[in-house]
Amino acid sequence: MSNSTYLFLMYSHIVTVAPCIFLGAYLFIRSKGTPGHRFIGKIYMSLMLITASITLFMPAAVGPQFLGHFGFIHLFSILTLYSIPTAILAIKRGNVRKHKIKLTLLYIGAIVIAGGFTFAPGRYMHELFFG
């Protein structure tokens, strides 16, 4: 993969995931089930699906690779691509508890934990903030 392609994917990922940090937090603290919650939730879920899809094209830059491309960090992409549709299905079926659990775990896993890994030495965000 060329450096310019990787940079395009990386910046696209940052642009799509950064709003999710704030949108997800907002959804946690605001009233649930309102038209605003549903509207912001659709934006959040769409951005999360886009950002997870983008990351599958980015080779793991730190740590071991599987098939010369995927790393442990890609497990969070799979988590996202599984959690979003199943959370949507849960709420459409009226299972609020399952919807809430899936999206809470998604936020913790994909935003907090995976986001935290982006600040590890050798990663772009580490260099940007601490380099």
C-alpha positions in Angstrom: 0.0 0.0 0.0 1.4 3.4 -0.9 2.0 6.0 1.8 -0.5 8.4 0.2 -3.2 5.7 0.2 -2.6 4.9 3.8 -2.6 8.6 4.8 -5.9 9.0 2.9 -7.4 6.1 4.8 -6.0 7.3 8.1 -7.3 10.8 7.8 -10.7 9.5 6.6 -10.8 7.3 9.7 -10.0 10.2 11.9 -12.6 12.5 10.3 -15.3 9.8 10.7 -14.4 8.6 14.2 -13.7 11.9 15.9 -17.3 13.1 15.9 -18.4 9.7 17.3 -16.4 10.4 20.5 -18.7 13.4 21.2 -21.9 12.1 19.6 -21.7 8.8 21.6 -21.1 10.7 24.8 -24.0 13.0 24.1 -26.3 10.0 23.4 -25.4 8.5 26.8 -26.2 11.6 28.8 -29.4 12.8 27.0 -32.9 11.5 27.1 -33.4 8.2 25.2 -36.1 7.5 22.6 -36.6 11.1 21.6 -36.6 12.3 18.0 -33.2 14.0 18.7 -31.8 10.8 20.2 -32.9 8.8 17.1 -31.5 11.4 14.7 -28.1 11.7 16.4 -28.1 7.9 16.8 -28.4 7.4 13.1 -25.6 9.8 12.4 -23.4 8.1 15.1 -24.2 4.6 13.8 -23.6 5.6 10.2 -20.2 7.2 11.0 -19.2 4.2 13.1 -20.0 1.8 10.2 -18.1 4.0 7.8 -15.0 4.3 10.1 -15.0 0.6 10.9 -15.1 -0.2 7.2 -12.3 2.2 6.4 -10.0 0.6 9.1 -10.4 -2.9 7.4 -8.4 -1.5 4.5 -5.6 -0.1 6.8 -2.8 -2.6 7.6 -1.9 -2.9 11.2 1.0 -0.6 11.8 1.9 -1.8 15.3 2.2 -5.3 16.7 1.8 -8.7 15.0 -0.1 -9.0 11.7 -2.4 -11.8 10.6 -2.4 -12.5 6.8 0.1 -9.7 6.5 -2.5 -7.1 7.1 -4.8 -7.5 10.1 -3.8 -6.9 13.7 -5.6 -7.1 17.0 -6.9 -3.6 16.6 -9.0 -4.9 13.7 -11.1 -6.9 16.2 -12.7 -3.6 17.2 -13.7 -3.1 13.5 -15.4 -6.5 13.5 -17.1 -5.6 16.9 -18.4 -2.4 15.3 -19.7 -4.1 12.1 -21.5 -6.7 14.2 -22.8 -4.4 17.0 -24.4 -1.7 15.0 -26.8 -3.9 12.9 -27.6 -6.0 15.9 -28.3 -2.9 18.1 -30.6 -1.6 15.3 -32.4 -4.9 15.1 -32.8 -5.0 18.9 -34.4 -1.5 19.1 -36.7 -2.3 16.1 -37.8 -5.4 18.0 -38.4 -3.2 21.1 -35.5 -4.7 23.1 -34.2 -1.5 24.7 -32.0 -3.3 27.2 -30.1 -5.3 24.5 -29.8 -2.1 22.4 -28.4 -0.2 25.3 -25.9 -3.0 26.3 -24.6 -3.4 22.7 -24.1 0.3 22.2 -22.5 0.8 25.6 -20.1 -2.0 25.0 -19.4 -0.7 21.5 -18.6 2.8 22.8 -16.3 1.4 25.5 -14.6 -1.1 23.2 -14.4 0.9 19.9 -14.1 4.4 21.2 -12.5 4.2 24.6 -10.2 1.1 24.3 -9.4 1.2 20.6 -9.1 4.9 20.8 -6.7 4.6 23.7 -4.5 2.3 21.6 -4.1 5.0 19.0 -2.0 6.9 21.6 0.5 4.1 21.9 4.1 4.8 20.8 4.6 4.4 17.1 1.0 5.4 16.2 0.0 8.6 14.5 -2.0 10.1 17.4 0.9 9.5 19.8 3.2 11.4 17.5 0.7 14.2 17.0 0.0 14.7 20.7 3.3 13.7 22.3 5.9 13.6 19.5 
